[in-house]
Amino acid sequence: MSLHKKVILGFALSGSLLIGACSNGDEASKEAQSENNNIQVFGDVVSENDGCVLQSQFESGDNIVFRMDAIDPNTNEQISKDAKMTVHLSTGEDLEMHHAQHPSGDTDPVPEFWTVMYKVTDDTPTGILNYSVTAETDGKKGEFAPFDVEPSLLTIVDPAEEGTGDAGEK
């Protein structure tokens, strides 16, 4: 969707929300407006090979780690550990995420979030590897997708084309 269309859609949605908030609807309508059934999902992609460093380009042999968090907007708290979070790759693969402390084994309080690792193989197609993440719990759903700008897109590169052969020098 183009930026222009997103801006117009944003104004339209803002106007709809303003009109809805100012109307004198019945109690059921007001109650439905106060309960948000969406989960806010956000996160990033890091290289496990380099100690969880943010990265968007990977090559065969690299381990991609998807790290996500999800917040219930009604409580402003992280969704429960029994939620289901899944990474959907454009290759058709779905990766189930796991909830834990990161880094694990630390004695200090550390953040808890969802992760899953994906191993890039010689069979992984080169080019942009699109992905999205869905979260579901207690009848609520949310989705995440990275910004649609080249530096933010997960890209599988061929080291022979890069000329370095070293993923750490990208």
C-alpha positions as CSV (number, residue, x, y, z in Angstrom):
1,M,0.0,0.0,0.0
2,S,1.5,3.4,-0.9
3,L,2.2,6.0,1.7
4,H,-0.5,8.3,0.2
5,K,-3.1,5.6,0.6
6,K,-2.0,4.9,4.2
7,V,-2.3,8.5,5.1
8,I,-5.8,8.8,3.7
9,L,-6.8,5.5,5.4
10,G,-5.3,6.9,8.7
11,F,-7.4,10.1,8.4
12,A,-10.5,8.1,7.6
13,L,-10.1,5.8,10.6
14,S,-9.3,8.8,12.9
15,G,-12.5,10.5,11.7
16,S,-14.5,7.3,12.3
17,L,-13.1,6.9,15.8
18,L,-13.9,10.6,16.6
19,I,-17.5,10.3,15.4
20,G,-17.9,7.0,17.3
21,A,-16.5,8.5,20.5
22,C,-18.8,11.5,20.3
23,S,-22.0,9.6,19.5
24,N,-24.6,8.8,22.2
25,G,-24.7,5.0,21.5
26,D,-26.4,2.5,23.8
27,E,-24.5,0.7,26.6
28,A,-23.6,-2.3,24.5
29,S,-22.0,-0.1,21.9
30,K,-20.0,1.8,24.5
31,E,-18.9,-1.5,26.2
32,A,-17.8,-2.9,22.8
33,Q,-15.7,0.2,22.1
34,S,-13.9,-0.1,25.5
35,E,-12.8,-3.7,24.9
36,N,-10.1,-4.0,22.3
37,N,-9.7,-7.5,20.8
38,N,-6.4,-6.8,19.1
39,I,-3.0,-7.7,20.4
40,Q,-0.1,-5.3,19.8
41,V,2.8,-7.4,18.4
42,F,6.3,-6.1,17.8
43,G,9.8,-7.3,17.6
44,D,13.0,-7.8,15.6
45,V,15.3,-10.2,13.9
46,V,18.9,-10.9,15.2
47,S,21.8,-13.1,14.2
48,E,22.4,-15.9,16.7
49,N,25.9,-16.4,15.2
50,D,27.0,-12.9,16.3
51,G,25.5,-12.9,19.8
52,C,22.0,-11.6,19.1
53,V,23.1,-8.6,17.0
54,L,20.4,-6.9,14.9
55,Q,20.7,-7.9,11.3
56,S,18.7,-8.1,8.1
57,Q,21.0,-9.9,5.8
58,F,21.9,-13.6,6.3
59,E,23.6,-16.3,4.3
60,S,23.7,-20.1,4.3
61,G,24.8,-21.4,7.7
62,D,23.5,-18.4,9.6
63,N,20.9,-18.8,12.4
64,I,18.1,-16.2,12.2
65,V,16.4,-15.5,15.6
66,F,12.9,-13.9,15.5
67,R,12.3,-12.1,18.8
68,M,8.7,-10.9,19.5
69,D,6.7,-9.4,22.3
70,A,2.9,-9.0,22.5
71,I,0.9,-6.6,24.7
72,D,-2.8,-6.7,25.6
73,P,-4.0,-3.1,25.0
74,N,-6.7,-3.5,27.6
75,T,-4.3,-4.3,30.4
76,N,-1.1,-3.0,29.0
77,E,0.5,-6.3,30.1
78,Q,2.4,-8.9,28.1
79,I,0.1,-11.6,26.8
80,S,0.2,-14.8,28.8
81,K,2.7,-17.6,28.3
82,D,-0.1,-19.9,26.9
83,A,-0.6,-17.6,23.9
84,K,0.2,-18.9,20.5
85,M,2.8,-16.9,18.4
86,T,3.8,-18.1,14.9
87,V,6.3,-16.8,12.3
88,H,4.9,-17.3,8.8
89,L,7.7,-17.3,6.1
90,S,7.1,-16.6,2.4
91,T,8.7,-20.1,1.8
92,G,5.4,-21.5,3.2
93,E,7.0,-22.6,6.5
94,D,5.4,-21.7,9.9
95,L,7.6,-21.6,12.9
96,E,6.1,-21.9,16.4
97,M,7.6,-19.4,18.9
98,H,8.5,-20.2,22.5
99,H,8.1,-17.9,25.5
100,A,11.1,-17.6,27.9
101,Q,13.5,-15.2,29.7
102,H,16.3,-13.9,27.5
103,P,19.1,-14.3,28.0
104,S,18.2,-17.5,29.9
105,G,19.9,-18.5,33.1
106,D,20.5,-14.9,34.2
107,T,20.0,-14.2,37.9
108,D,18.8,-10.6,37.5
109,P,15.3,-10.0,36.3
110,V,15.4,-10.2,32.5
111,P,12.8,-9.6,29.9
112,E,10.5,-12.4,28.8
113,F,9.5,-12.7,25.1
114,W,8.9,-15.1,22.3
115,T,11.7,-16.5,20.1
116,V,12.3,-19.0,17.4
117,M,15.4,-19.8,15.4
118,Y,15.6,-20.5,11.7
119,K,18.6,-22.0,10.1
120,V,19.5,-20.7,6.6
121,T,20.6,-23.6,4.4
122,D,22.0,-24.0,1.0
123,D,18.4,-24.7,-0.1
124,T,17.0,-21.4,1.3
125,P,16.2,-19.2,-1.7
126,T,18.2,-16.0,-1.9
127,G,16.6,-12.6,-2.0
128,I,13.9,-11.1,0.3
129,L,12.4,-13.6,2.7
130,N,9.1,-12.0,3.7
131,Y,7.6,-12.9,7.0
132,S,4.8,-12.0,9.4
133,V,4.1,-13.0,13.0
134,T,0.6,-13.7,14.4
135,A,-0.4,-13.9,18.0
136,E,-3.5,-15.4,19.5
137,T,-4.9,-15.7,23.0
138,D,-8.3,-15.6,24.7
139,G,-10.1,-14.7,21.5
140,K,-7.7,-11.8,20.8
141,K,-5.4,-11.6,17.7
142,G,-2.5,-9.5,16.5
143,E,-0.1,-9.4,13.6
144,F,3.4,-8.0,13.0
145,A,5.2,-7.4,9.7
146,P,8.4,-5.5,9.2
147,F,8.5,-2.1,7.5
148,D,8.3,-2.5,3.7
149,V,11.7,-0.7,3.1
150,E,14.7,-2.6,1.9
151,P,17.0,-2.2,5.0
152,S,14.2,-3.6,7.2
153,L,13.4,-6.6,5.0
154,L,15.0,-9.9,5.8
155,T,17.3,-10.8,2.9
156,I,19.1,-14.0,2.2
157,V,22.3,-13.3,0.3
158,D,24.7,-15.5,-1.7
159,P,28.2,-14.9,-0.3
160,A,29.7,-15.4,-3.8
161,E,27.6,-12.4,-5.0
162,E,28.6,-10.2,-2.0
163,G,32.3,-10.9,-2.6
164,T,33.1,-11.2,1.1
165,G,32.0,-14.6,2.0
166,D,31.6,-13.3,5.6
167,A,28.1,-12.6,6.9
168,G,29.6,-10.4,9.7
169,E,31.0,-7.9,7.1
170,K,27.6,-6.9,5.6
